[in-house]
Amino acid sequence: MGMDLFPRLAASSATFRDEPLGVALERLKALGFARVGLVAVEDYCEHFDPLLVDVGEEECARARGEFLARGLHVVSVTGYPANPLDRHINRDGWLDMIFGYTACARALEAGVFILPSGGPAPEDAYWRGEVEHAKPWLRDAAQRALAGHLAPALAVAPDTLLNTSRRALELLTILGIPSLGVAVDTALLAQMGEDPARAIRALGGALAHVILRDTDGPHLNLPPGSGDLDFSAILDALTEVGYTGPLMLLNDDITQPAEVRSDSLLVGWHNLDRISLGKAA
């Protein structure tokens, strides 16, 4: 049976990460998206600065106003505060950064708060030691998110503690927070040498957020159904594990004109609809 995609399909603001938040949201609304994943990562996608919440909530109010003015709903907030593997990390500073992100996410009524597990990825022999270093920071962040009625999720990505689905499950077990999940990107899973459908089945109930991107190997920003990945199998896997969270479209290649990135989101949307309808037929 086909998956009902429309109520869950969203687009990442990082698609237009080289433009101000208002411009990015205007583009996404014009494309027909009603749900958006808001990204705020220094030197990557600076759509808002949650740390200013600590000095009067100016940025939080501004971001909320940008979404309300366009009738858009925030399904997730991705924020990368200090690297949890940084040996110079300070507990008070970390908590201030996490508070800034979670306060904004809560005010925006987001569902999922995504943060990094830390990097770079250590050699296998040192993995557990690095986990022990990152553990208190990740627990602090997860618990602060849960206190704000957000679903915390750690990003599975190359060159991080979570550079495989197996590592993701191991870390979740070590942290021991039942409501903590993981966020995956199908193109990045393939880049890490994993079959995305198989990884999704392995992660199962731990999935909290899914980005649907295709790849042909060198290129990670192809619309779903335009590269080498089997999105029919991916959608089947998501259905089998009972995943009901957001399905995010993203093209963050800012070497492409904004219009090309816009078109790629629409192509991905069309292809996913076609695949899903084919299953329902």
N, C-alpha and C positions, 0 to 999 in steps of 0.2 A: 504494500500500500504506500502511496506517496506521502511525503511529509508536507504539512501545511507550512510553507516557508514564509509567506508574507508577514504574519504577525510577529515573526522573530527576526526577520532580516533587518540588518542595520549597516551603517557605514561608518568607518573610522574618520575622525576629524584629521588624523595624520595624513590622509590622502592629499590634503591641501595644507600641509605643515609649513609651507613657505609663505603662507598668507595669514593675515590677522584672523582671529576666531570668527568675527562677524562675517567676513567674506567667505570663509570655509563653510560656515553653516548655511549661508545664502546659496552657495553652489549645491550643497547636499539637498536642501529643500527643493530647489529647482529640478533636481533629478528625480524627485518623488519619494525620497527617504523621510520617514517620520521618526526614526530611532537612530541615535548617534552614539558612538563610543568616543568619549572625550579623552584626548591624550595630552599630557603635560610633562614633557621630559626636556630638561635643560640641554641646549645645543642640538636638539633633534626636532621637537615640536613644542614650541613655547606658547601654546594657546592660552594659558593663564598661569599665574604664579600663585599657587596655593599658600606659600609661606607668608604672603601679605595678609592672610587671614589673621595672623597673630598681631597685626597692628591696626585692626579695625574692620576686617572683612571686606575691604574695597573690591579686591579681585573676585571674591566669591560672589558678591552682589552683581558685579559686572557680568560675570559668566552666566549667572542665573538669568539676568536680564536679556542676554543675547539669545538664550534658548527660548525663554518665554515669548519674546517678540516674534519668534518664528514658529511657535507652536510645536517645537521639537522636544522629544523625550530623551533623556540621557540614560542609556542602559548600563554603561560602565565608565569608570574613570581609571586611566592608566597613569600612574605616577611613579617616577623613579627617584626616591630620595637618596641619601648617601648609600654607597655600596656596602652591604652587610659584611663583606669580606675585608673591608678597609681596617687595618690595624689601628688607625687613629680615630675610629668612630667614637663618638661621645654619647652616652645614654640620653642625657637631657636634650642634646641637639637632635638626636634621632627621633625622640618622642615628639619634639616640637614640629619636625618635618612631617611625621606621620599624622599628627593632629591637624596640621594645615590641610593635607590631602583629604583625610577622612571627613573633616568638617565641611569642606567644599562638596565632597561627594554626597554627603548626607543632605546638605541644603539643595543640591541639584536632584535629589531623589533618585540617585543612581542605584543599581542593584549590586554591581560587582566592583570591587576595588582590586586592581591588578598591580603587583609590585614585583621587583626582581628578587631572585634568590641570592644574587651576588656572583661576581666573576673576577678574574677569568676562571675557567674551569681548571681545577687542579688535576694532577695525575692521579690515577686510581689509588695509589698507595697513600695519598694525602687527602683523599676525599673526605673521609670520616673526620679527620682533624679540622678541616675547613668547615664542615657542617657544625662541629661543636662551637667554633668561633661565631658562626652566623646565627646559631640557634636562639640565643636570647633576643636578638634584634628582630628576627622573623616572628618569634612568638609575641613580642610587644606589638608589632604591626598588626598581626592577625587578631589579637585580642582587642586592640583599639578599633579595628574595623568592625568586629562583631558587636562591640558596645555601641557602635553607631548604626546598627541594623544593616550593615553591609556584608556581602559575601566576599571574604578575602580569597585571592587566588595568586599563586606564584606562577610566573611566566616560564614555560619550557622553551629554551632557546640555546643556540650554539654558544660555546665558550662561557657557560655559566655552570653553577652547581647542578642545574637541571638540564643537562645536555643529552639526556635520553629519557624515554618514558619510564624505564626501570628506575633510574635515579630519582625521578619525580615521586614515584610510589615509595621508594625507600625514605626519602626526606619527609614525606607526609607522615609516615609511620614513626619516624624519630621525633618529629615535632609533637605528635600526639594531640592534635586539635581536630576533632571530628568534622567541624564545619569548614575547615581550610581545604580549598581545592586548587586546581591548576588551570592555567590558560594556555591553549595551544594554537599554533598557526600551521595549517596543513603544508604550506610551502617550506617552512622551517623544519618541520618533521622530516620531510623528504631530504632537505639539505643535510640533516644529521644522519642520513642513511636509513631512516625508518620508513616503513610502509604506513601512511597515515591511517588507513582503515584499521590495520592491525593494532597500531598504537592507541587509537580511540577505544577499541575493544578492551585493551589491557588496562587503560586508565578508568574506564567505566564510570562509576559514580563519582570519581574524583574530578571529572570535567566540570568546570564552572564557566568557561568562556571559550569560544571557538572562532578563529579567523579562517575564512575560506579563501585561500589564494592558490593559484596553480603555478607550476614551474616546469621548465623544460631542461633544468640543470643550471645553466648560467643565469637565467632570468627568474626572479622570485615574485614578480608582480604581474603575472599573467592572470586574466580573468578565469574563474573556475570554468572548466570545460574547454580551455584553449591551450593546454599544455599536456604534460605526460601523466598527470594524476588521474586516477579513476574516481570521479566524483559520484558516480552511481554507487560504488562500493563504500565511499565515505559517508554518503547520506544513509545508506543501509546500516552502517556501523553506528551512527549517531542514533538512529531509531532503535536499534537493538539494545543499546546501553541505557535507553530511556532519557537521553539528554534533551532538556527542554529550555536551555538557556539561549542567549543571543547567538545569532549567526552573522558574523561581521565580515563585510567586504572592505578591502584595503588595497590601495596602490600608492605607496609612499615614494615612488621614483620621481623626485623633483627635477630630474633632467628632462622629463617629458613635459610638454605644455599642459596647463591645467585642463584644457579641453580634451586632450588625449586621455588623461586620468579619469575625467568625467565619463567619457565613452567606455572606458574599460570597466567601470562600475556597472554601467547599464548592460554591457555584454555579459558580465558575470551574473547579474540578476536574471537576464533572459535565459542564459544557459542553465542555471539552477532550476528555474521554473520548468524549462523543457524537460530536464532530467526527472524532476519530481512528478510532472504530469505523465510522463512516459511510464513511471512506476504505477501510477494510479489507474492507468488504462487497462 
